[in-house]
């Protein structure tokens, strides 16, 4: 029963039917409007992902800077910051690639 409520509360547009043994969800075919809505939601999730990656970059750079204050050579700090930036760029590009693939998948009829 709680799974039924969770699906309804998720506001996905599904109306689950619970017959006591099994939860039945009838999924209608996607309309063009629904596809566009799903693409918008995917873009929002991708942006959340990019923001999380940037926050991780900031945390990592703060940690590296604290090592610099504790005596790590300045060149090593700069190298570590560059490595963090390369990882950030790599994972943001990966998120963008996944988003592009998902958009194509959603819009495919």
N, C-alpha and C positions, 0 to 999 in steps of 0.2 A: 504494500500500500504506500510506503514511503517513497519508493522508486517512482510510482505513479505520480505522486505529488511533486517530486523533484522535476520530472519531465514537464509537467504542466507549468510549474513555476519558472522553468528555464526559458519560457516564452519562445519556443522553437516552432510553434504552429502545429504541433502534434496533439492529437487527442487519444491518449492511450486507453485501452480497454483492459480491465483486469477481471479475468474469469475465475480467480481464486487459485489457479494452477499456473497460469501463464499470463504474461503481459503482452498484449497485441498492439502494435503501433502501425497504423496504416499511413504510409508515406506517399503523398500525392506526387505526380510528376512535377518537375520544376517549371515554373512559368518564367518568362523573360524578366519580369519584375523581381521575382524571387532570386533569380541568378544575379541580377545587379546588386540586390541587397546583400547576398552572400559575398560578392566580390568586395563590397564596401566593408563588410565585417572582417574579411580576410586582410584588407589593407590596414584596418585599425589594429588587428592583432600583430601584423608585421611591424607596425610602428611601435607598438608596445615592446616587441622583441628588440628593435633597434635601440630604444630608450634603455632597456635593461642592459644591453651590451655596453652602451656608453657609460652607464652607472658603474658597471664592473671595471671599465677602463679607468674611470676617475678613482675608484677605490684602489686599483692596482698602482696607479701613478702616485697616489698619496702614500701608499706603503713604500714604494721605491724612494720617494723623497725623504721619508723618515729614516730609511737606511742611509741615505746620503748625509743626513744630519748626524747619524751615529758613526760616521767615519768612512762610508763607502766612497771610493774615488768618484769624482764628478763625471769622468768618462764612462764609468760603469753605470752610473745613474742614467746618463743620456742614452747609452746602449739599451738599457732595460726599458726606458720609456719608448724608444723606437720599436723594440720587440713587442711591447704592449700595443702600440699603434698598429703594427702589422697584423697582429691577431685580431684587433678590433675591425680593421678593414676586411679581413678574410671572413669573419663571421657576419658582418653586415652584408657583404656581397652574397654570402650563402643564404641569408634570410631573404634578400631581394630575389635571388634565383628561385627559391622555394615559392615565394609569393607569385612570381611570374608563371611558374608551372601550375600552381593552384588556380590562378585566374583563367588560364587556358583550359584547364580541366573543368572548371565550373561553367564556363561559357560554351563549352562543346555540347552540341545538342545530340 
